[in-house]
Amino acid sequence: MKILNLDEICRQLISSAPRQLEPGHPLGTRLLSVEYSKSAKEIKTYPLLSSQRIFFLCWDFCGRNQLRAAMYPAPDRFCYRFAFESGAKTQRHTHDYIELGYVVKGNFRQNISGKDIVFHEGDVCLIDKNCIHQDYLSCQDSLVLFFGIENNMFEEVINEHITTEKIITFLQTALMKQNYLQQYIHFHPAANARKEIEPCLSLLLTELYENKTGASYICRGLLLRIFKILSTDYDFSLTREQQKNISWSVFEEVCSYIQTHYQSVTTRELMERFHFQRDYFNRLIRSKTGMTYSEYLQSIRLEQAKRMLIETDLTISEIAEQTGYHNKGYFYRIFTKKYNMTPGEYRKFI
């Protein structure tokens, strides 16, 4: 397929679909479910095989309350045509995968976590997999792309260290299993951002449409480029509440890991696991505890040493080793400084 500009390629992919589905068809309603309840929430699962790690959905609002939609790759290519009433919205829903939205033409309005947001041409919205949102169906001529990214592929991409620390903070939080913060990021393009990102999006659409051998590897590379562009050529901001929630979630994850691996944990190990710069851990822990990373780790080790002195018959040398201190003299010194008695005195006193 010839690589066209993004607007042209989107509409060509829709118009080239061999099947035209009528309103109410099960495949069509999978792509677009109009609001039927103010309180119900749909959970949209990843629609492809695990070997197909990314897909895109294109919505073409043709005016006169008409919508055409298509999804690729798909085992059976089709276009879904739908007429809607003015003011129509989709049903409130979440995904079990990450969604990246891009406004190719016109404007697009969503309600995300109870907040109405208007996205303009060139804007990007990254929505985490637990975030409740709802789409407004536009009466104006507009074109919107949605990319569904399988969670493992998304994690591989962000682990390449191509984005800024602030974006990684959000992305890492979105992937934490216990996270239900319902977060999103709204990216605003800088002056030349569209010239950078739209050729990558066009190539990505072409690969997903043709779905040839090796497409998944090419798509992964294109996603790396796209996230790099988002990091360098787009502006974004998080609300104070979002920053607070994300910070606490990351802090809990980091501290849980330190407490489990206190004997041998290093900042390099934390960098490799959580993908932040070394200074980030110091700032994070100080903001929540008032202690530096070293002070926090030492407090955990000494608490474990106290527990062992009370609950075990291990020698003090063995306790020092098991709490990460290979220099017995240093262990004695910091223990005595903190508790105003030696480890031996503490064991007898308790």
C-alpha positions as CSV (number, residue, x, y, z in Angstrom):
1,M,0.0,0.0,0.0
2,K,1.2,3.5,-0.9
3,I,2.0,5.6,2.2
4,L,-0.3,8.6,2.1
5,N,-0.8,11.3,4.7
6,L,-2.5,10.2,7.9
7,D,-5.9,11.7,7.0
8,E,-5.9,10.0,3.6
9,I,-4.7,6.6,4.8
10,C,-7.3,6.4,7.6
11,R,-10.2,7.1,5.2
12,Q,-8.7,4.7,2.6
13,L,-8.5,1.9,5.1
14,I,-12.1,2.4,6.1
15,S,-13.4,2.6,2.5
16,S,-11.4,-0.4,1.4
17,A,-13.1,-2.8,3.9
18,P,-15.0,-5.5,1.8
19,R,-17.8,-5.9,4.3
20,Q,-20.3,-3.1,5.3
21,L,-22.0,-3.9,8.6
22,E,-25.4,-2.7,9.5
23,P,-26.3,-1.0,12.8
24,G,-26.7,-3.5,15.6
25,H,-24.4,-6.1,14.1
26,P,-22.4,-7.9,17.0
27,L,-19.0,-7.0,15.5
28,G,-20.1,-3.4,15.1
29,T,-21.4,-3.0,18.6
30,R,-18.0,-4.4,19.9
31,L,-16.5,-1.3,18.3
32,L,-19.2,1.1,19.4
33,S,-21.7,0.7,22.1
34,V,-24.1,3.7,22.5
35,E,-25.1,4.6,26.1
36,Y,-27.9,2.4,27.4
37,S,-27.4,3.0,31.2
38,K,-26.2,5.9,33.3
39,S,-24.7,3.6,35.9
40,A,-23.5,0.5,34.0
41,K,-19.9,0.1,33.1
42,E,-18.6,-2.1,30.3
43,I,-15.2,-3.8,30.5
44,K,-13.7,-4.1,27.0
45,T,-11.2,-7.0,26.8
46,Y,-8.3,-7.2,24.4
47,P,-10.0,-8.3,21.1
48,L,-7.1,-10.1,19.3
49,L,-5.0,-13.2,19.8
50,S,-2.0,-12.7,22.1
51,S,0.4,-13.0,19.2
52,Q,-1.2,-9.8,17.7
53,R,0.0,-7.3,20.3
54,I,-1.4,-4.0,19.0
55,F,-4.5,-3.0,17.0
56,F,-6.1,0.2,15.8
57,L,-9.6,1.4,15.6
58,C,-10.5,4.3,13.4
59,W,-13.6,6.5,13.8
60,D,-14.6,8.7,10.8
61,F,-17.3,11.2,11.7
62,C,-18.7,12.1,8.3
63,G,-21.1,14.9,9.4
64,R,-24.9,14.6,9.5
65,N,-24.6,12.4,12.6
66,Q,-22.9,9.6,10.6
67,L,-20.0,7.5,11.8
68,R,-17.8,4.9,9.9
69,A,-15.6,2.6,12.0
70,A,-13.0,0.0,11.1
71,M,-10.5,-2.1,13.1
72,Y,-7.2,-3.6,12.0
73,P,-5.8,-6.2,12.1
74,A,-9.0,-8.3,12.0
75,P,-9.6,-11.8,10.7
76,D,-12.6,-10.5,8.8
77,R,-12.2,-6.9,7.5
78,F,-15.3,-4.8,7.8
79,C,-16.6,-1.2,8.0
80,Y,-19.3,-0.4,10.5
81,R,-21.7,2.4,9.5
82,F,-23.7,4.0,12.2
83,A,-26.2,6.8,12.4
84,F,-26.6,8.4,15.8
85,E,-28.7,11.1,17.4
86,S,-27.3,14.5,18.4
87,G,-25.7,14.4,21.9
88,A,-25.2,10.6,21.7
89,K,-22.4,9.1,23.9
90,T,-20.9,5.6,24.2
91,Q,-21.5,3.5,27.3
92,R,-19.1,4.2,30.2
93,H,-16.4,1.6,29.8
94,T,-12.8,0.6,30.7
95,H,-10.3,-1.6,28.9
96,D,-8.0,-4.3,30.2
97,Y,-5.3,-2.9,27.9
98,I,-3.7,0.5,27.4
99,E,-5.3,2.9,24.9
100,L,-3.5,5.6,23.0
101,G,-5.9,8.0,21.2
102,Y,-4.9,10.5,18.4
103,V,-7.1,13.2,16.9
104,V,-6.3,13.3,13.2
105,K,-8.8,15.9,12.2
106,G,-11.3,18.1,14.0
107,N,-12.1,17.8,17.7
108,F,-13.0,14.9,19.9
109,R,-14.7,15.0,23.3
110,Q,-14.4,12.5,26.1
111,N,-15.5,12.2,29.7
112,I,-12.6,10.6,31.6
113,S,-13.0,9.8,35.3
114,G,-16.0,12.2,35.5
115,K,-14.2,15.1,33.7
116,D,-15.2,16.4,30.3
117,I,-12.1,17.0,28.0
118,V,-11.9,18.3,24.4
119,F,-9.0,17.0,22.4
120,H,-7.9,19.0,19.3
121,E,-6.1,18.1,16.1
122,G,-2.7,16.5,17.0
123,D,-3.6,15.9,20.6
124,V,-2.8,12.5,22.2
125,C,-4.5,10.8,25.1
126,L,-3.0,7.9,26.9
127,I,-5.5,6.1,29.1
128,D,-4.6,3.4,31.6
129,K,-6.3,0.1,31.6
130,N,-8.5,0.8,34.6
131,C,-9.8,4.2,33.6
132,I,-13.5,4.8,33.2
133,H,-14.3,6.9,30.2
134,Q,-17.0,7.8,27.7
135,D,-16.9,9.1,24.2
136,Y,-19.1,11.8,22.8
137,L,-20.2,11.1,19.2
138,S,-19.5,14.2,17.1
139,C,-21.8,15.8,14.6
140,Q,-18.9,17.6,13.0
141,D,-16.4,16.3,10.5
142,S,-13.6,14.7,12.5
143,L,-11.3,11.7,12.5
144,V,-10.0,9.8,15.5
145,L,-7.5,6.9,15.9
146,F,-7.5,4.6,18.9
147,F,-4.5,2.2,19.4
148,G,-5.0,-0.8,21.8
149,I,-1.7,-1.9,23.1
150,E,-1.3,-5.3,24.8
151,N,0.0,-4.9,28.3
152,N,3.3,-6.9,27.9
153,M,4.2,-5.1,24.7
154,F,3.5,-1.7,26.4
155,E,5.8,-2.7,29.3
156,E,8.5,-3.7,26.8
157,V,8.3,-0.3,25.1
158,I,8.5,1.8,28.2
159,N,11.4,-0.3,29.6
160,E,13.5,1.0,26.7
161,H,14.2,4.2,28.7
162,I,13.1,6.4,25.9
163,T,10.8,8.7,27.8
164,T,11.2,11.3,30.5
165,E,11.0,10.2,34.2
166,K,7.6,11.9,34.7
167,I,6.0,9.9,31.8
168,I,7.6,6.7,33.0
169,T,6.2,7.4,36.5
170,F,2.7,7.4,35.0
171,L,3.3,4.4,32.7
172,Q,4.9,2.3,35.4
173,T,2.0,3.1,37.8
174,A,-0.6,2.1,35.1
175,L,1.0,-1.3,34.9
176,M,1.1,-2.1,38.6
177,K,-1.3,-5.0,39.3
178,Q,-2.9,-3.5,42.3
179,N,-3.3,0.0,40.8
180,Y,-6.8,1.3,40.3
181,L,-6.0,5.0,40.2
182,Q,-7.9,5.6,36.9
183,Q,-5.2,7.8,35.4
184,Y,-4.7,9.3,31.9
185,I,-2.3,11.8,30.3
186,H,-3.4,14.5,27.8
187,F,-0.5,15.4,25.5
188,H,-0.5,18.7,23.6
189,P,1.7,19.0,20.4
190,A,4.5,21.5,20.2
191,A,5.1,23.5,17.0
192,N,6.4,20.7,14.7
193,A,5.1,17.7,16.7
194,R,2.6,16.6,14.1
195,K,5.2,16.5,11.3
196,E,7.2,14.1,13.5
197,I,4.5,11.8,14.8
198,E,2.1,11.5,11.8
199,P,4.6,9.7,9.5
200,C,5.2,7.2,12.3
201,L,1.4,6.7,12.8
202,S,0.9,6.3,9.0
203,L,3.6,3.6,8.9
204,L,2.1,1.9,11.9
205,L,-1.4,1.8,10.3
206,T,0.0,0.4,7.1
207,E,1.8,-2.4,9.0
208,L,-1.3,-3.3,11.0
209,Y,-3.5,-3.2,7.9
210,E,-1.2,-5.4,5.8
211,N,-0.2,-7.6,8.8
212,K,2.6,-9.4,7.1
213,T,5.3,-11.6,8.6
214,G,7.4,-9.6,11.1
215,A,4.8,-6.9,11.5
216,S,4.8,-7.2,15.3
217,Y,8.5,-6.3,15.4
218,I,8.1,-3.4,13.1
219,C,5.1,-2.1,15.1
220,R,7.1,-2.3,18.3
221,G,9.9,-0.2,16.8
222,L,7.4,2.4,15.6
223,L,5.8,2.5,19.0
224,L,9.3,3.3,20.4
225,R,9.6,6.2,18.0
226,I,6.1,7.4,18.9
227,F,6.7,7.4,22.6
228,K,10.1,9.2,22.1
229,I,8.3,11.9,20.1
230,L,5.7,12.2,22.9
231,S,8.5,12.7,25.3
232,T,10.4,15.3,23.3
233,D,7.8,17.2,21.1
234,Y,4.7,17.2,23.3
235,D,3.7,19.0,26.5
236,F,1.7,17.4,29.2
237,S,0.7,17.9,32.7
238,L,-0.8,15.9,35.6
239,T,-3.1,17.3,38.2
240,R,-1.8,17.7,41.7
241,E,-4.1,14.8,42.8
242,Q,-2.8,12.6,40.0
243,Q,0.8,13.3,41.0
244,K,0.1,12.6,44.6
245,N,-1.7,9.3,43.9
246,I,1.0,8.1,41.5
247,S,3.8,9.1,43.9
248,W,2.3,7.1,46.7
249,S,1.7,4.1,44.5
250,V,5.3,4.1,43.3
251,F,6.5,4.7,46.9
252,E,4.6,1.7,48.1
253,E,6.0,-0.5,45.4
254,V,9.6,0.6,45.9
255,C,9.4,0.3,49.7
256,S,7.8,-3.2,49.5
257,Y,10.7,-4.3,47.3
258,I,13.3,-2.8,49.7
259,Q,11.6,-4.5,52.7
260,T,11.7,-7.8,50.9
261,H,15.3,-7.5,49.7
262,Y,16.8,-5.4,52.5
263,Q,19.8,-7.8,52.9
264,S,21.3,-7.0,49.5
265,V,19.2,-4.4,47.7
266,T,21.2,-1.7,45.8
267,T,20.1,1.5,44.0
268,R,21.3,-0.1,40.8
269,E,19.0,-3.0,41.4
270,L,16.1,-0.5,41.9
271,M,17.0,1.4,38.8
272,E,16.9,-1.9,36.7
273,R,13.6,-3.0,38.2
274,F,11.6,0.3,38.3
275,H,13.4,2.2,35.5
276,F,14.0,5.5,37.3
277,Q,17.2,7.5,37.7
278,R,19.2,7.0,40.9
279,D,18.3,10.4,42.4
280,Y,14.6,9.7,42.0
281,F,14.5,7.1,44.8
282,N,16.2,9.4,47.2
283,R,13.7,12.2,46.4
284,L,10.7,9.9,46.6
285,I,11.7,8.3,49.9
286,R,12.6,11.7,51.5
287,S,9.3,13.2,50.4
288,K,7.4,10.4,52.2
289,T,9.5,9.6,55.2
290,G,11.9,12.5,55.7
291,M,14.8,10.1,55.3
292,T,17.3,9.6,52.5
293,Y,17.4,6.2,50.8
294,S,20.4,5.1,52.8
295,E,18.8,6.2,56.1
296,Y,15.5,4.4,55.2
297,L,17.4,1.2,54.2
298,Q,19.4,1.3,57.5
299,S,16.2,1.7,59.5
300,I,14.7,-1.4,58.0
301,R,17.9,-3.4,58.5
302,L,18.2,-2.3,62.2
303,E,14.5,-3.1,62.8
304,Q,15.2,-6.6,61.4
305,A,18.2,-6.9,63.6
306,K,16.2,-6.0,66.7
307,R,13.6,-8.7,65.8
308,M,16.4,-11.3,65.4
309,L,18.0,-10.4,68.7
310,I,14.6,-11.0,70.4
311,E,13.3,-14.0,68.4
312,T,16.3,-16.0,67.5
313,D,19.5,-17.5,69.0
314,L,21.7,-16.3,66.2
315,T,25.0,-14.8,67.2
316,I,25.4,-11.0,66.8
317,S,27.9,-11.6,64.0
318,E,25.3,-13.8,62.2
319,I,22.6,-11.2,62.6
320,A,24.9,-8.5,61.2
321,E,25.5,-10.7,58.1
322,Q,21.9,-11.5,57.6
323,T,20.8,-7.9,57.8
324,G,23.4,-6.9,55.1
325,Y,26.3,-5.7,57.3
326,H,29.5,-7.5,56.6
327,N,31.5,-5.3,58.9
328,K,30.6,-6.3,62.5
329,G,32.2,-3.2,64.0
330,Y,30.2,-0.9,61.7
331,F,27.0,-2.8,62.7
332,Y,27.8,-2.3,66.4
333,R,28.4,1.4,65.9
334,I,25.2,2.3,64.0
335,F,23.1,0.0,66.3
336,T,24.5,1.6,69.4
337,K,24.0,5.1,68.0
338,K,20.4,4.5,67.1
339,Y,19.3,2.6,70.3
340,N,21.8,3.9,72.9
341,M,22.9,0.3,73.7
342,T,24.9,-2.4,72.0
343,P,23.2,-5.3,70.3
344,G,24.3,-7.5,73.3
345,E,22.9,-5.1,75.8
346,Y,19.7,-4.9,73.8
347,R,19.2,-8.7,73.8
348,K,19.7,-8.8,77.6
349,F,17.6,-5.8,78.3
350,I,14.6,-7.1,76.3
